[in-house]
């Protein structure tokens, strides 16, 4: 991640005719409402839709009623099973706070049949009546040579990769968080102008690929409140296709507080016609670490804690969900003594996040 990051009885004919006419009118009205809803959904972020129940109704986001998927596999689950088998009940109780929550599944390479892995994920989630979150992280020049450097070798490879991944989701519901850090890094100047322009074009391609799949909601990453001011971020998001997405994502792999993210997201939404957003609350329970400590304020910083558990019931009209996009307990990078490379399980840090004293 970057240095800042980082779901009839019969009657007389006249009565039947009248009933038929009523049915036609009712069906027509229903069709109108369905079409209106579809049109609103296709409109992307072009303004908040008024609640049909009236202005006094509780705020409802675009993901309301979408139960988030809890995977039964993964590094946290593996660690939990090991602790239980060893009888380390205290530590197991702490790690269970991570392992039993819905977290995002990351797609960041071409290995291991990534499209088949995505297909299995959405099928498993669908069978459970739940909706998975996918973090898509494979743009060329990913992380600008940082701890998570890599990505597709070129634009053509990325187009093929993202097209195959989107196709794998067909027929299922899913939430896609698109390319953490990508827009903010481009604004921040880590890429030459031509490469930044290509990045925006490729993000637009990815937005369109996922947006074309019915049942998929796509949120374009927009950094965090301390990185790029809203006035500079908004035009960059427009260049990257935000108007065709369902909204934007904030705080991925970062530690900024939820109120600060909501304040920033609300300001950014105001510049984007009422766009909705989601917030990564996986590790922001204690807010951010102190600045001025090099990589230490974003890369496995000490003293952090799990934040609000994942939910689509946020009580805020613009916030569609609090998600755990960064998987708690997985390292940000080999940036501190004893910390493993990015994405590897970091037992000591996981326990600290979960509030275990040892």
Wavefront OBJ file of the C-alpha trace (Angstrom):
o trace
v 0.000 0.000 0.000
v 1.026 3.593 -0.444
v 2.750 5.540 2.248
v -0.594 7.245 3.057
v -2.671 4.077 3.036
v -1.894 2.501 3.265
v -27.650 -8.003 -2.511
v -59.545 -15.731 -8.341
v -63.050 -16.322 -8.127
v -65.222 -16.139 -11.229
v -67.585 -13.217 -11.737
v -69.664 -11.541 -14.398
v -67.869 -10.340 -17.486
v -68.082 -6.611 -16.665
v -66.299 -7.311 -13.361
v -63.637 -9.340 -15.123
v -63.080 -6.533 -17.604
v -62.799 -4.022 -14.804
v -60.435 -6.303 -12.941
v -58.367 -6.733 -16.079
v -58.174 -2.996 -16.582
v -57.116 -2.524 -12.970
v -54.502 -5.197 -13.376
v -53.132 -3.512 -16.462
v -52.971 -0.187 -14.653
v -51.307 -1.746 -11.620
v -48.787 -3.605 -13.749
v -48.061 -0.442 -15.666
v -47.503 1.459 -12.466
v -45.274 -1.292 -11.141
v -43.288 -1.327 -14.348
v -42.889 2.439 -14.117
v -41.544 2.200 -10.596
v -39.166 -0.630 -11.538
v -37.938 1.309 -14.548
v -37.502 4.376 -12.402
v -35.488 2.374 -9.888
v -33.337 0.870 -12.630
v -32.757 4.286 -14.120
v -31.762 5.653 -10.735
v -29.320 2.772 -10.267
v -27.840 3.277 -13.723
v -27.391 6.964 -12.991
v -24.422 6.216 -10.777
v -23.485 9.054 -8.469
v -25.547 11.762 -10.103
v -27.122 12.924 -6.859
v -28.749 11.380 -3.811
v -32.167 9.802 -4.482
v -34.925 11.072 -2.155
v -36.390 8.366 0.069
v -39.885 7.460 -1.261
v -41.153 7.184 2.333
v -40.667 10.852 2.958
v -38.025 13.174 4.347
v -38.474 11.894 7.911
v -37.539 8.296 6.993
v -34.322 6.773 8.275
v -31.437 7.133 5.837
v -30.892 4.116 3.596
v -27.754 3.472 1.571
v -27.412 1.665 -1.733
v -26.300 -1.516 0.046
v -29.148 -1.698 2.578
v -30.324 -5.272 3.044
v -27.101 -6.764 1.665
v -25.718 -9.192 4.309
v -21.943 -9.192 4.106
v -20.113 -12.464 3.453
v -18.016 -14.094 6.170
v -15.386 -16.374 4.669
v -14.578 -19.618 6.456
v -11.016 -19.672 5.157
v -8.066 -17.303 5.275
v -5.068 -16.402 7.374
v -7.071 -15.236 10.397
v -9.187 -18.407 10.351
v -6.097 -20.587 10.042
v -4.453 -18.831 12.976
v -7.613 -19.121 15.067
v -7.801 -22.875 14.489
v -4.164 -23.250 15.476
v -4.704 -21.331 18.699
v -7.805 -23.373 19.554
v -5.974 -26.634 18.888
v -3.170 -25.479 21.186
v -5.593 -24.551 23.962
v -4.550 -20.887 23.888
v -8.067 -19.708 24.701
v -7.270 -16.083 25.500
v -5.480 -15.463 22.242
v -8.128 -17.446 20.331
v -10.866 -15.212 21.753
v -8.991 -12.148 20.524
v -8.351 -13.480 17.015
v -11.987 -14.612 16.783
v -12.882 -10.904 16.771
v -11.152 -10.770 13.385
v -11.813 -14.225 11.927
v -15.599 -14.097 12.385
v -16.131 -10.749 10.667
v -16.760 -10.194 6.931
v -13.588 -8.912 5.305
v -12.666 -8.110 1.719
v -11.032 -10.652 -0.547
v -8.152 -9.149 -2.488
v -7.467 -9.778 -6.160
v -3.996 -8.541 -6.924
v -2.350 -10.941 -9.404
v -2.928 -13.421 -12.212
v -1.826 -16.444 -10.225
v -3.971 -19.299 -8.928
v -6.716 -18.893 -11.533
v -7.931 -15.542 -10.231
v -11.158 -15.583 -12.289
v -12.027 -19.075 -11.036
v -11.264 -17.919 -7.489
v -13.647 -14.974 -7.912
v -16.310 -17.285 -9.367
v -16.020 -19.642 -6.393
v -16.190 -16.704 -3.994
v -19.440 -15.244 -5.363
v -21.033 -18.699 -5.628
v -20.159 -19.555 -2.043
v -21.404 -16.197 -0.808
v -24.592 -16.515 -2.866
v -25.265 -19.981 -1.485
v -25.001 -18.496 2.016
v -27.358 -15.650 1.095
v -24.550 -13.135 1.564
v -22.588 -10.630 -0.511
v -18.773 -10.651 -0.792
v -16.512 -7.624 -0.906
v -13.679 -7.714 -3.447
v -10.714 -5.376 -3.423
v -9.329 -5.100 -6.956
v -5.663 -4.118 -6.911
v -3.734 -4.741 -10.127
v -3.137 -1.519 -12.056
v 0.192 -1.108 -13.856
v 2.813 0.583 -11.682
v 0.822 -0.334 -8.580
v 1.860 1.476 -5.408
v 4.498 3.457 -7.314
v 7.358 1.137 -6.282
v 6.205 1.054 -2.637
v 5.813 -1.954 -0.354
v 3.005 -3.375 -2.563
v 4.640 -2.690 -5.902
v 3.563 -4.803 -8.872
v 0.414 -4.961 -10.970
v -0.238 -5.676 -14.637
v 2.682 -5.384 -17.003
v 0.834 -2.970 -19.315
v -2.573 -1.464 -20.168
v -3.596 -4.305 -22.488
v -2.854 -6.912 -19.818
v -4.895 -4.959 -17.277
v -7.884 -4.669 -19.608
v -7.886 -8.429 -20.168
v -7.449 -9.150 -16.484
v -10.207 -6.844 -15.237
v -12.582 -7.998 -18.001
v -12.157 -11.635 -16.976
v -12.594 -10.785 -13.307
v -15.799 -8.823 -13.946
v -17.191 -11.653 -16.117
v -16.577 -14.106 -13.263
v -19.062 -12.183 -11.092
v -21.970 -12.524 -13.554
v -25.225 -13.691 -11.998
v -24.207 -12.765 -8.456
v -24.169 -9.773 -6.133
v -20.823 -8.332 -5.098
v -19.261 -5.132 -3.789
v -16.075 -4.083 -5.561
v -13.573 -1.622 -4.112
v -11.527 -0.497 -7.071
v -7.781 0.053 -6.940
v -6.804 1.348 -3.507
v -4.473 4.368 -3.623
v -4.532 4.618 -7.431
v -6.232 7.993 -7.834
v -4.609 9.634 -4.826
v -1.158 8.555 -5.964
v -1.766 10.012 -9.418
v -2.853 13.325 -7.898
v 0.064 13.225 -5.493
v 2.494 13.140 -8.415
v 4.154 9.751 -8.150
v 3.555 9.160 -11.880
v 4.579 11.145 -14.951
v 1.683 13.016 -16.580
v 1.258 10.487 -19.408
v 1.211 7.540 -17.000
v -1.301 9.309 -14.745
v -3.590 9.971 -17.732
v -3.361 6.302 -18.731
v -4.178 5.306 -15.148
v -7.368 7.380 -15.208
v -8.379 5.771 -18.516
v -7.785 2.276 -17.150
v -9.775 3.031 -14.008
v -12.635 4.122 -16.259
v -12.354 0.833 -18.150
v -12.531 -1.074 -14.859
v -15.509 0.960 -13.598
v -17.386 0.193 -16.824
v -16.495 -3.509 -16.716
v -17.879 -3.995 -13.204
v -20.784 -1.570 -13.674
v -21.965 -3.669 -16.636
v -22.528 -6.685 -14.356
v -26.024 -6.580 -12.824
v -25.872 -6.949 -9.056
v -22.350 -5.584 -8.710
v -21.706 -2.307 -6.878
v -18.390 -0.616 -7.587
v -16.685 1.992 -5.401
v -13.641 3.837 -6.709
v -10.961 4.416 -4.103
v -10.462 8.033 -3.048
v -7.664 7.855 -0.498
v -8.209 9.256 2.989
v -8.840 12.627 4.671
v -5.171 13.460 5.230
v -3.888 12.752 1.730
v -5.463 14.849 -1.044
v -7.820 17.734 -0.355
v -11.370 17.280 -1.697
v -11.013 20.092 -4.235
v -8.153 18.286 -5.959
v -9.530 14.775 -5.519
v -12.948 15.446 -7.089
v -11.734 16.258 -10.640
v -9.326 13.326 -10.544
v -12.162 10.975 -9.583
v -14.232 12.359 -12.451
v -11.370 11.658 -14.829
v -11.267 8.093 -13.472
v -14.992 7.449 -14.081
v -16.634 8.188 -10.713
v -19.807 9.397 -12.458
v -20.336 5.841 -13.727
v -19.481 4.136 -10.430
v -21.792 3.648 -7.460
v -19.578 5.786 -5.278
v -16.130 6.006 -3.733
v -14.194 4.294 -0.946
v -12.199 5.926 1.854
v -9.525 4.960 4.364
v -8.511 1.645 2.771
v -5.651 0.209 4.860
v -5.503 3.428 6.853
v -6.319 4.522 10.379
v -8.146 7.850 10.094
v -11.164 8.094 12.400
v -14.674 7.415 11.146
v -15.914 10.967 11.896
v -12.995 12.441 9.950
v -13.732 10.145 7.010
v -17.399 11.090 7.054
v -16.542 14.789 7.113
v -14.118 14.408 4.199
v -16.476 12.084 2.302
v -19.367 14.505 2.722
v -17.287 17.376 1.379
v -16.119 15.263 -1.554
v -19.681 14.072 -2.210
v -20.795 17.695 -2.410
v -18.347 18.217 -5.267
v -19.525 15.042 -7.022
v -23.266 15.565 -7.191
v -24.127 13.656 -4.013
v -21.966 10.575 -4.511
v -22.247 7.884 -1.839
v -19.231 6.253 -0.196
v -17.986 3.401 1.992
v -15.398 3.620 4.761
v -12.753 1.090 5.770
v -13.048 0.835 9.560
v -10.901 -2.269 9.945
v -8.160 -0.677 12.054
v -9.302 2.821 12.968
v -10.633 2.112 16.466
v -7.967 4.320 18.046
v -7.643 6.719 15.145
v -4.347 7.490 13.383
v -0.834 7.127 14.709
v 1.335 10.165 15.229
v 2.752 11.768 12.102
v 6.449 12.426 11.801
v 7.555 8.867 12.395
v 8.414 7.947 8.804
v 6.569 4.864 7.569
v 5.598 4.158 11.166
v 2.425 6.256 11.025
v 0.877 4.059 8.310
v 2.859 0.801 8.193
v 1.912 -1.504 11.094
v 1.817 1.403 13.570
v 1.577 0.393 17.222
v -1.314 1.242 19.483
v -4.033 0.806 16.842
v -7.311 -1.115 17.303
v -10.138 -2.726 15.372
v -12.829 -0.239 14.349
v -16.599 -0.462 13.853
v -17.526 -3.978 12.697
v -18.595 -4.228 9.041
v -22.206 -3.191 8.445
v -24.455 -1.691 5.782
v -26.574 -0.024 8.479
v -24.605 3.171 9.008
v -27.385 5.610 9.879
v -25.861 8.122 7.460
v -27.547 8.973 4.129
v -24.287 9.082 2.165
v -22.381 6.239 3.853
v -23.402 2.956 2.230
v -21.283 0.744 4.489
v -18.512 0.434 7.008
v -16.287 -2.317 5.629
v -13.155 -4.146 6.659
v -11.336 -3.813 3.359
v -7.820 -4.136 4.708
v -7.768 -7.535 6.397
v -6.762 -6.928 10.040
v -3.697 -8.887 11.081
v -2.134 -8.928 7.622
v 1.020 -6.851 7.433
v 1.328 -3.494 5.683
v 4.895 -4.326 4.764
v 8.324 -5.238 6.093
v 8.750 -1.759 7.491
v 9.275 -2.376 11.195
v 11.378 -4.799 13.189
v 9.966 -8.299 12.866
v 7.137 -7.353 10.490
v 6.615 -9.626 7.445
v 6.126 -8.469 3.839
v 2.819 -6.865 2.812
v -0.134 -9.251 2.925
v 1.526 -11.835 5.175
v -0.012 -12.748 8.538
v 1.470 -10.795 11.457
v 0.393 -12.628 14.664
v 1.685 -10.111 17.172
v 0.070 -7.193 15.367
v -3.242 -9.088 15.000
v -3.387 -9.659 18.741
v -2.624 -6.018 19.433
v -5.384 -4.842 17.088
v -7.839 -7.206 18.773
v -6.950 -5.856 22.200
v -5.044 -8.820 23.587
v -2.655 -7.605 26.312
v 0.077 -10.116 25.538
l 1 2 3 4 5 6
l 8 9 10 11 12 13 14 15 16 17 18 19 20 21 22 23 24 25 26 27 28 29 30 31 32 33 34 35 36 37 38 39 40 41 42 43 44 45 46 47 48 49 50 51 52 53 54 55 56 57 58 59 60 61 62 63 64 65 66 67 68 69 70 71 72 73 74 75 76 77 78 79 80 81 82 83 84 85 86 87 88 89 90 91 92 93 94 95 96 97 98 99 100 101 102 103 104 105 106 107 108 109 110 111 112 113 114 115 116 117 118 119 120 121 122 123 124 125 126 127 128 129 130 131 132 133 134 135 136 137 138 139 140 141 142 143 144 145 146 147 148 149 150 151 152 153 154 155 156 157 158 159 160 161 162 163 164 165 166 167 168 169 170 171 172 173 174 175 176 177 178 179 180 181 182 183 184 185 186 187 188 189 190 191 192 193 194 195 196 197 198 199 200 201 202 203 204 205 206 207 208 209 210 211 212 213 214 215 216 217 218 219 220 221 222 223 224 225 226 227 228 229 230 231 232 233 234 235 236 237 238 239 240 241 242 243 244 245 246 247 248 249 250 251 252 253 254 255 256 257 258 259 260 261 262 263 264 265 266 267 268 269 270 271 272 273 274 275 276 277 278 279 280 281 282 283 284 285 286 287 288 289 290 291 292 293 294 295 296 297 298 299 300 301 302 303 304 305 306 307 308 309 310 311 312 313 314 315 316 317 318 319 320 321 322 323 324 325 326 327 328 329 330 331 332 333 334 335 336 337 338 339 340 341 342 343 344 345 346 347 348 349 350 351 352 353 354 355 356 357 358
